[in-house]
Amino acid sequence: MKLLVTGGAGFIGGNFVLDAIASGDEIINLDALTYAGNRDTLAAIENDPNHVFVHGDIGDRALVAALLAEHRPDAVLNFAAESHVDRSIDGPAAFIQTNVVGTLALLEAVRDYWKTLEGAARENFRFLHVSTDEVYGTLGATGKFTETTAYAPNSPYSASKAASDHLVRAFHHTYGLPVLTTHCSNNYGPYHFPEKLIPLVIAKALAGAPLPVYGDGKQVRDWLFVTDHCEALRTVLARGRVGETYNVGGNAEMENIEVVKAICALLDARRPRADGQPRAVQITHVADRPGHDRRYAIDASKLRDELGWQPQYSFEQGIAATVDWYLDNQPWVQRVLDGSYRLERMGTA
Ligand code: NAD
């Protein structure tokens, strides 16, 4: 397939693009290369004739229109976003600009292109919007988010993603654009920018620095290894019902503190501290994130029962693979940290 992917130099988009090129797809990769975008992630496919990288903004409707007219993709996958909750607390405007205004410009360009298609090309075209479970808000001790859970976003990030979801839905109902939307739980794995919990803890643990755990650390997330998410997206793209939403989750609920301890144990086994102390001694509880959602859990039975997708990685397998990847790819981490981000705390409001 020929796909226009947005945000393909980021964490999930980058993993998706690498897998897609390996599978023989043609990718036009539109990315604004914000602090979170990293062409290093794409080094292995830099000269691949099936990969065209375009440095640009999804909010540039004329650019998107020109790319669509030139390359005539079979589908568009929208990963591009401002994605970090803490940053959205410090500066929500960038989130509205890319996630809402940018998504609107992208949708308008894609709608105009889709209207020019005929026959099977028009029938089979899809716009897949990659969204998050955070639009549903927070859960108590029991229950899971389903596709019919009411939206209740609590952070500027999740509010901006919720708004973009509504625009995507509206473009289907108003203009007939064949859209699909996915709501995925927390991802982890290779090429994850080290401001997010798992790569941050790995980086700080190796540096001998305090490991910041927000509040009591008992916030629960349902962790999904990134390649399982990418496979879910391919499944939804191939067989999802137009206009539907699909939840994607790993059946791997963990408290943040358990995640941090698991990383410490893996590093203790692979790279023991020089003084022989366990890395858990570096754990430091810090003030909680304002408005921190307590628990997310995903019911992914619709995706399993309708389309046959299931995660392949348990949390134990995925976290071990992730720690090993970071140990083997320290130059990637160092180059990311050569930019403006230095592992500092953000989003304390
Ligand atoms: P990321 O921050 O690692 O990457 C985002 C990418 O988008 C970067 O390469 C960045 O340069 C690019 N980008 C930002 N603004 C842009 C713009 N205006 N135009 C073009 N490109 C732009 O994010 P991620 O973790 O890979 O998340 C990708 C998508 O998946 C996001 O839409 C996010 O909301 C969603 N999502 C993420 C998770 C998760 O756990 N990371 C879970 C569920 C859903």
Residues whose N, C-alpha, C, O or C-beta is under 5 A from the ligand:
A	BS01	NAD	G7 A9 G10 F11 I12 G13 L30 D31 A32 L33 T34 A36 G37 N38 G56 D57 I58 G59 N78 F79 A80 A81 E82 S83 T98 G102 V130 S131 T132 C184 S185 N186 N187
